């Protein structure tokens, strides 16, 4: 067992996911998040308490059981919650994966860690799925309690480290589903050489039962879901080189 500083607080593990980075990937969800996004579909991961304490070695052993399914593109994705809040644990886990030749992917909001800890983590990261949740500080403050500048700082660090970057953006009707917003997203992404893809994720409300079970009001209960057709229409404003 490793020291307490590198033990991770684990929410859950999904053996095989197909939408969490390239190929088929084992996805480890960590417990704890500093943000409170209005459309979050995992409110059960917010608290820094709960979950199971596991060492990088214990999780690596579990991930390796599925390596035959990864193929040449798949691997491990660490998500959350927010993995940057447990940067030392993720760094240790990613290091073990790289020793085994397994791709490492960081699914993050860009909040939770800066400086040397972040640099060490990015040195062990092959690709990041980074959420740019809003294209302005006002939207970030109102709907996430976060900051666009924090995300841009993370992206600058990831770019400097040579990490491949996929940008993700949830589209909610009446909030950020305009052509102007998507064009601003593309403009922001264009500042980083490592950006390979921009993905638009349609807002949905399948998470409402989780909020009800936790006794938490879902802030966007009255906002209609984003149709696949609308998301595809908006994707048309993204340059072809950034599309899947």
Secondary structure as GFF3:
##gff-version 3
##sequence-region A 1 244
A	DSSP	three_ten_helix	4	6	.	.	.	ID=ss1
A	DSSP	beta_strand	8	17	.	.	.	ID=ss2
A	DSSP	beta_strand	25	30	.	.	.	ID=ss3
A	DSSP	three_ten_helix	43	45	.	.	.	ID=ss4
A	DSSP	beta_strand	52	54	.	.	.	ID=ss5
A	DSSP	alpha_helix	56	64	.	.	.	ID=ss6
A	DSSP	three_ten_helix	67	69	.	.	.	ID=ss7
A	DSSP	beta_strand	75	79	.	.	.	ID=ss8
A	DSSP	three_ten_helix	83	86	.	.	.	ID=ss9
A	DSSP	alpha_helix	87	99	.	.	.	ID=ss10
A	DSSP	beta_strand	103	108	.	.	.	ID=ss11
A	DSSP	alpha_helix	115	122	.	.	.	ID=ss12
A	DSSP	beta_strand	127	131	.	.	.	ID=ss13
A	DSSP	alpha_helix	137	143	.	.	.	ID=ss14
A	DSSP	alpha_helix	148	160	.	.	.	ID=ss15
A	DSSP	beta_strand	164	171	.	.	.	ID=ss16
A	DSSP	alpha_helix	179	189	.	.	.	ID=ss17
A	DSSP	beta_strand	195	202	.	.	.	ID=ss18
A	DSSP	alpha_helix	208	214	.	.	.	ID=ss19
A	DSSP	alpha_helix	228	235	.	.	.	ID=ss20
A	DSSP	three_ten_helix	240	242	.	.	.	ID=ss21
###
